[in-house]
Amino acid sequence: MWPDNRFIKLSGIELPIIQAPMAGSAFSDMVVAVSEAGGLGSLACALLSVEQARNELETIRRKTSRPINANFFCQQPPRDDRARERNWIQRLDAYYTELQADRNTSIPQSTRAPFDEKMCDLVMEFHPEVVSFHFGLPDKNLLLRVRSTGAKILSTATSVDEARWLEDQGCDAIIAQGFEAGGHRGMFLTDDVSTQVGTMALVPQVVDALKVPVIAASGIADARGILAAFALGAAAVQIGTAYLHCPDAKITALHRQALKGAMDNDTAITNVFTGRPARAIVNRFMREVGPMSDLAPKSPLAAATLTPLRAKSEMAGSADFTPLWSGQAARLGRGLPAGELTKQLAAEALKNLRSLQTAACESR
Ligand SMILES: Cc1cc2nc3c(=O)[nH]c(=O)nc-3n(C[C@H](O)[C@H](O)[C@H](O)COP(=O)(O)O)c2cc1C
C-alpha cells in the first residue's frame, strides 16, 4: 500500500506517521491518541524528571497496548563558563528593570538532563517498542541496555555524515531532520547552523548513503508533504509543528495564537532561549538579542536566566520573551485532535498516491 513498508514492519505500527517527540508540549494524551490511531506516538522525556516520566509512561501503557516511542536528549553537559553567564545576565539587565522582574529570584535548574542510568531503568521497565535520541547517542553501555529490551533505536541526523555515524553505531532507522524543522536541531557532529540542509536535499542524500530506513522530518504538515517524503525515498515521516496545533498539545494560549497566525517566513533559528539552535516564531526577544547571539550561555543555562522575564511578560499577556517553537510549515496546521489528524493525514496521502498512480497510468 505504502511505497516503502520497512519502517511500518520494523516498529509494528499501521501508518508511517510518527508524532514528533516535543519536550514540554506533547505528553501522554497525545502519545495515546496517535498510537491508537495507528501512528507512532512519542513521549519526549528531556524536560521530565524520572518520576514524571514514569507517571507518563504508566498512563500511556494503561491506555494503549500499541507501539510507542520514548525519546531522550543525549547532549554533552555544558562546561562552566562564569564569564559568559555574567555577560548574559548583564545583557538581560535592562529587561529585568523594564519588567520589574526580581534579579534575586532563585532560578530553577533545568531538568534538561542527558539520558542516564535512571532513565534507562525506565526503558527497561516499560519496554517502549521504539526509543529515539536527539543530539547523537548515549554511551555504549546505556545503548546496549536499551538494545537488550528489544527496542528499535532511532536518532536524528541533520547531515549525511551524522546519518552514517548513527548507522555505524547500530541505529535501526535514522530521522533526517531538515533546516525547516521546529524546535532544536538534532545536530551533534557540528554546531555550524549556516550549512544546515533542507529536507528536499537532505532526505535523498541520506537515503542513498544508508541501508537502514530513513524517516523524513521537518516542514511536513499535510498529505503533499508525506507523499513528497516517500518520493524522496523515506519510509516514514516525523511530524512536529502540525501536531502543536492539536488541542492535545500542552502549549500556552499565546503560543497557540502565534502558531495560528504564523506565515511561512515568520520563523528563524535562534539560540537565545536555550543556548542551542532551535527554530521559533520571531518575537521581540529574538529580534533584539538574536536570533543567534554569541553571548547566550550553552544549553540549558540560557533558559534558566530567561525564566523570570518570561513569567512576568506572560502574566501581562505578552509572548515577547516566550519561545514560540515552530517549523516553517506552521500555516498548514489544522487544529484537529491528534488521533483524527493522524488518520486524516494518512488517508489523504494514500488518496493522493492513488491519484498520482492513476494519472501516471493514463499518461502512458
Ligand atoms: C515544540 C517542539 C519540541 C521538540 N522537542 C523535541 C524533543 O524533545 N526531542 C526530539 O527528538 N525532537 C524534538 N523536536 C523536533 C522534532 O522531533 C522534529 O524534528 C521537528 O518537529 C520536525 O519538523 P516540523 O516541526 O516542521 O514538523 C521538537 C520540535 C518542536 C516543534
The ligand as a Tripos MOL2 file, in Angstrom:
@<TRIPOS>MOLECULE
LIG
   31    33     1     0     0
SMALL
NO_CHARGES

@<TRIPOS>ATOM
      1 C1          7.9880   22.2230   20.2470 C.3       1 LIG1
      2 C2          8.9640   21.2190   19.7160 C.ar      1 LIG1
      3 C3          9.6900   20.4470   20.6160 C.ar      1 LIG1
      4 C4         10.5620   19.4610   20.1440 C.ar      1 LIG1
      5 N1         11.1980   18.6530   21.0580 N.ar      1 LIG1
      6 C5         11.8940   17.5640   20.6020 C.ar      1 LIG1
      7 C6         12.3630   16.5770   21.5160 C.ar      1 LIG1
      8 O1         12.1590   16.6600   22.7270 O.2       1 LIG1
      9 N2         13.0240   15.5270   21.0060 N.ar      1 LIG1
     10 C7         13.2530   15.3640   19.6560 C.ar      1 LIG1
     11 O2         13.8530   14.3680   19.2430 O.2       1 LIG1
     12 N3         12.8210   16.3010   18.7660 N.ar      1 LIG1
     13 C8         12.1370   17.3790   19.2100 C.ar      1 LIG1
     14 N4         11.6480   18.2980   18.3040 N.ar      1 LIG1
     15 C9         11.9800   18.1620   16.8730 C.3       1 LIG1
     16 C10        11.0310   17.1910   16.1810 C.3       1 LIG1
     17 O3         11.3590   15.8720   16.5530 O.3       1 LIG1
     18 C11        11.0670   17.2430   14.6430 C.3       1 LIG1
     19 O4         12.3800   17.0590   14.1790 O.3       1 LIG1
     20 C12        10.5150   18.5260   14.0630 C.3       1 LIG1
     21 O5          9.3870   18.9680   14.7570 O.3       1 LIG1
     22 C13        10.1300   18.2780   12.6070 C.3       1 LIG1
     23 O6          9.8280   19.4690   11.9470 O.3       1 LIG1
     24 P1          8.3740   20.1530   11.8940 P.3       1 LIG1
     25 O7          8.2240   20.8390   13.1910 O.co2     1 LIG1
     26 O8          8.4780   21.0870   10.7370 O.co2     1 LIG1
     27 O9          7.3640   19.0590   11.6920 O.co2     1 LIG1
     28 C14        10.7690   19.2910   18.7390 C.ar      1 LIG1
     29 C15        10.0510   20.0920   17.8530 C.ar      1 LIG1
     30 C16         9.1520   21.0410   18.3160 C.ar      1 LIG1
     31 C17         8.3600   21.8520   17.3160 C.3       1 LIG1
@<TRIPOS>BOND
     1     1     2 1
     2     2     3 ar
     3     2    30 ar
     4     3     4 ar
     5     4     5 ar
     6     4    28 ar
     7     5     6 ar
     8     6     7 ar
     9     6    13 1
    10     7     8 2
    11     7     9 ar
    12     9    10 ar
    13    10    11 2
    14    10    12 ar
    15    12    13 ar
    16    13    14 ar
    17    14    15 1
    18    14    28 ar
    19    15    16 1
    20    16    17 1
    21    16    18 1
    22    18    19 1
    23    18    20 1
    24    20    21 1
    25    20    22 1
    26    22    23 1
    27    23    24 1
    28    24    25 2
    29    24    26 1
    30    24    27 1
    31    28    29 ar
    32    29    30 ar
    33    30    31 1
@<TRIPOS>SUBSTRUCTURE
     1 LIG1         1 GROUP 0 **** ****
